Structures are given as C-alpha cells and as structure tokens.
Amino acid sequence: MSSPEDRQEALEEHGLTETQDGFVLSLRGFRKAAQRARALRDQGDQEAARMLALDPDDPVRWEYARCVQIEAFHDEWYESEF
C-alpha cells in the first residue's frame, strides 16, 4: 500500500493540490494538461481540440485542464494500488 507521502508526490507530479473544496491546478499542471490534450487531439478527440482552441486564460480551458489532470492522477494512483 502506498503512503500519504507517495500520494502527495503523485499529486504534485500532476500539478494538483488537494483542498477541502477539491483539487486546485497549478500552472505546471495546466502545462501538463495541455500536453495531454494535444495528444488526445492528435488521436481525434474533438473535445480536446475545442479546449485547445480556447484562450489560455479562459476559465473553461482551465477547468478542462484540471479535469484532465485529475483523471491522469486517478488512473496512475489507482493502477498502482491494484
């Protein structure tokens, strides 16, 4: 079983901070999400293409990026647990 420190390290790797209100995305996380979104767009994902077309300051793009990083963290964390 992984430790809380391992979990925190994984969160930081994805550019996320966990608060009482949920996950907050850092600039580093936003950049990583953009890389993931470009890969998804290249695979034909229309949602990723629409999000990448938005201005980087658009709150919708930031929310999309946050969701991408939460999903990546979740997949990595729970795959390592089982």
Secondary structure, DSSP 4 states (H G I P E B T S, - for coil): ---HHHHHHHHHHTTEEEETTEEEE-HHHHHHHHHHHHHHHHTT-HHHHHHHHS-TT-HHHHHHHHHHHHHHHHHHHHHHH-
